[in-house]
Amino acid sequence: MRPGYQVPPENVSRGLPEAVKIMGDFGLKIYSIAGPTDEATIAACAEQGIPIIRVMADIGDEGYMAVS
C-alpha cells in the first residue's frame, strides 16, 4: 500500500477489501501487505484475514541506494 498504487493508504478500508476480492476471484489469497501500521490499516487487515503487515522504512528523496 502506497500512494499511486492499487491500494493507497488513505483508501485502505475500501481498497483492501476490493483487492482481496479481485485476487480471490483468481484463487489467490493475500497473506501480507507492506504499509503503515495505523489503526485503519490494522483494522482493514484484520477484517480481511491478512496476518502480516510489513513495515516500510522511509528512504527519503535520495532513494534506496543512497541509504543502503
Secondary structure as GFF3:
##gff-version 3
##sequence-region A 1 68
A	DSSP	three_ten_helix	9	11	.	.	.	ID=ss1
A	DSSP	alpha_helix	12	25	.	.	.	ID=ss2
A	DSSP	beta_strand	32	34	.	.	.	ID=ss3
A	DSSP	alpha_helix	39	48	.	.	.	ID=ss4
A	DSSP	beta_strand	52	54	.	.	.	ID=ss5
A	DSSP	alpha_helix	64	67	.	.	.	ID=ss6
###
